[in-house]
Amino acid sequence: MASQFVPFGELMRRDYFTLDVRGIDWVEEGGAPTTPTVVIDFEGPADELEARLSASDDELLSAAQTDVALRLQGAVDDAGTTGVVSVTNRLTGDFVLELNEEAGDVLRFIRAARAYGKEADSEERYRVIIRIDGEELVTYEKSTFLVYDREGHLLRQHSLIPSGVEL
């Protein structure tokens, strides 16, 4: 499986992806902390996603080789703001996947991951599971989730950045 860059829009459409969030209700309802988890399911050309998730040695990228971010499409405090959730290859900067989501829902997830980090005895704050047609391809345990405004400026106060990490 050769990892060759193809401009994102040509074979990978945002509507091929669905996002499901788990393990965040405990923050508002009380109860035992559980790992906030985002499940991204892809229903499109499997070879393309697998190629984007592969390093030059054809092995799947590790959690340390990926970044997860939200790029807002409007004001962070506007209830109707949407955003683009992305997973990128940290080594090349290429987008692995992008999908549109309600910004408020993503920010709620980030707050749950922050709370989980305070409660859990682990450096990982949340989990990302990427599936193709319902079959798990890769799972990442992550501690950073960056939030950018529509101009591309990092919003530190809304991002999940572990202490001691400089960006």
CORCOR-V636911 format. One record per residue. N is the residue number from 0. RES is the residue in one small letter. PSI is psi as a letter, one per 30 degrees, with the letter a starting at -180 (NA if undefined). OMEGA is omega in radians with two decimals (* if undefined). NEAR is the number of other C-alpha atoms within 8 Angstrom. Layout:
# CORCOR-V636911
((N & RES & PSI & OMEGA & NEAR) (N & RES & PSI & OMEGA & NEAR))
This chain:
# CORCOR-V636911
((0 & m & j & -3.11 & 4) (1 & a & k & 3.13 & 6) (2 & s & j & -3.11 & 10) (3 & q & k & -3.09 & 6) (4 & f & k & 3.01 & 6) (5 & v & k & 3.12 & 6) (6 & p & k & -2.94 & 6) (7 & f & e & -3.02 & 9) (8 & g & f & -3.03 & 6) (9 & e & e & -3.11 & 7) (10 & l & f & -3.05 & 9) (11 & m & j & 3.12 & 12) (12 & r & k & -3.13 & 9) (13 & r & f & -3.12 & 9) (14 & d & f & 3.01 & 6) (15 & y & f & -3.04 & 9) (16 & f & k & 2.96 & 12) (17 & t & k & -3.08 & 9) (18 & l & k & 3.10 & 8) (19 & d & k & -3.12 & 7) (20 & v & k & -3.14 & 10) (21 & r & l & 2.99 & 9) (22 & g & h & 3.11 & 10) (23 & i & f & -3.06 & 14) (24 & d & f & -3.12 & 8) (25 & w & f & -3.11 & 11) (26 & v & e & -3.10 & 10) (27 & e & f & -3.06 & 6) (28 & e & f & -3.03 & 6) (29 & g & a & -3.13 & 7) (30 & g & a & -3.07 & 6) (31 & a & k & 3.10 & 5) (32 & p & k & 3.02 & 10) (33 & t & l & -3.11 & 8) (34 & t & j & 3.03 & 11) (35 & p & k & -3.05 & 15) (36 & t & k & 3.03 & 12) (37 & v & k & 3.10 & 12) (38 & v & j & 3.11 & 12) (39 & i & j & -3.13 & 12) (40 & d & k & -3.10 & 12) (41 & f & k & 3.07 & 13) (42 & e & i & -3.12 & 9) (43 & g & a & -3.13 & 7) (44 & p & j & -3.05 & 8) (45 & a & e & -3.12 & 9) (46 & d & e & -3.12 & 6) (47 & e & e & 3.14 & 9) (48 & l & e & 3.11 & 11) (49 & e & e & 3.11 & 9) (50 & a & e & 3.14 & 12) (51 & r & f & -3.14 & 11) (52 & l & g & -3.10 & 10) (53 & s & k & 3.05 & 12) (54 & a & l & -3.10 & 9) (55 & s & f & 3.12 & 7) (56 & d & g & 3.13 & 5) (57 & d & g & 3.00 & 10) (58 & e & k & 3.09 & 7) (59 & l & k & 3.10 & 9) (60 & l & k & 3.07 & 11) (61 & s & l & 3.10 & 7) (62 & a & e & -3.13 & 10) (63 & a & f & -3.12 & 7) (64 & q & g & -3.12 & 9) (65 & t & l & 3.02 & 12) (66 & d & k & 3.09 & 12) (67 & v & k & -3.08 & 11) (68 & a & l & 3.00 & 11) (69 & l & k & 3.05 & 14) (70 & r & j & -3.10 & 12) (71 & l & k & 3.10 & 15) (72 & q & f & 3.13 & 10) (73 & g & a & -3.12 & 10) (74 & a & k & -3.09 & 9) (75 & v & e & -3.10 & 9) (76 & d & g & 3.10 & 5) (77 & d & k & -3.08 & 7) (78 & a & f & -3.10 & 6) (79 & g & g & -3.09 & 7) (80 & t & k & 3.01 & 14) (81 & t & l & 3.11 & 12) (82 & g & l & 3.11 & 13) (83 & v & j & 3.04 & 12) (84 & v & k & -3.13 & 12) (85 & s & l & 2.93 & 12) (86 & v & k & -3.12 & 12) (87 & t & l & 3.04 & 12) (88 & n & j & -3.08 & 14) (89 & r & f & -3.08 & 10) (90 & l & e & -3.08 & 6) (91 & t & f & -3.06 & 5) (92 & g & f & -3.13 & 7) (93 & d & k & 3.04 & 8) (94 & f & k & 3.02 & 11) (95 & v & e & 3.12 & 11) (96 & l & l & 3.08 & 11) (97 & e & k & 3.03 & 11) (98 & l & l & -3.13 & 11) (99 & n & k & 3.11 & 9) (100 & e & l & 3.00 & 10) (101 & e & k & -3.09 & 10) (102 & a & e & -3.14 & 13) (103 & g & e & 3.12 & 10) (104 & d & e & 3.14 & 8) (105 & v & e & 3.13 & 10) (106 & l & e & 3.05 & 9) (107 & r & e & 3.09 & 8) (108 & f & e & 3.14 & 11) (109 & i & e & 3.10 & 12) (110 & r & e & 3.11 & 8) (111 & a & e & 3.12 & 11) (112 & a & e & 3.10 & 14) (113 & r & e & 3.13 & 10) (114 & a & e & 3.11 & 9) (115 & y & e & 3.12 & 14) (116 & g & e & 3.11 & 12) (117 & k & e & -3.07 & 7) (118 & e & e & -3.01 & 7) (119 & a & l & 3.08 & 7) (120 & d & i & -3.07 & 6) (121 & s & k & 3.06 & 6) (122 & e & f & 3.13 & 6) (123 & e & k & -3.10 & 9) (124 & r & f & -3.12 & 15) (125 & y & l & -3.10 & 13) (126 & r & k & 3.03 & 13) (127 & v & k & 3.06 & 12) (128 & i & k & 3.10 & 13) (129 & i & k & -3.11 & 12) (130 & r & l & 3.01 & 13) (131 & i & j & -3.11 & 12) (132 & d & h & 3.07 & 7) (133 & g & f & 3.13 & 7) (134 & e & k & -3.11 & 6) (135 & e & k & 3.09 & 9) (136 & l & e & -3.08 & 8) (137 & v & k & 3.04 & 8) (138 & t & k & 3.11 & 10) (139 & y & k & 2.96 & 9) (140 & e & k & -2.99 & 10) (141 & k & l & 3.09 & 11) (142 & s & f & -3.12 & 11) (143 & t & k & 3.07 & 11) (144 & f & j & -3.03 & 13) (145 & l & k & 3.12 & 14) (146 & v & k & -3.14 & 13) (147 & y & k & 3.03 & 13) (148 & d & l & -3.06 & 14) (149 & r & f & 3.08 & 10) (150 & e & f & 3.11 & 5) (151 & g & g & 3.10 & 7) (152 & h & k & 3.13 & 7) (153 & l & k & 3.06 & 9) (154 & l & i & -3.06 & 10) (155 & r & e & -3.06 & 9) (156 & q & f & 3.13 & 4) (157 & h & f & -3.13 & 9) (158 & s & l & 3.03 & 12) (159 & l & j & -3.09 & 12) (160 & i & j & 3.14 & 10) (161 & p & k & 3.11 & 7) (162 & s & k & -3.13 & 4) (163 & g & f & 3.13 & 4) (164 & v & k & 3.08 & 6) (165 & e & k & 3.11 & 3) (166 & l & NA & * & 2))
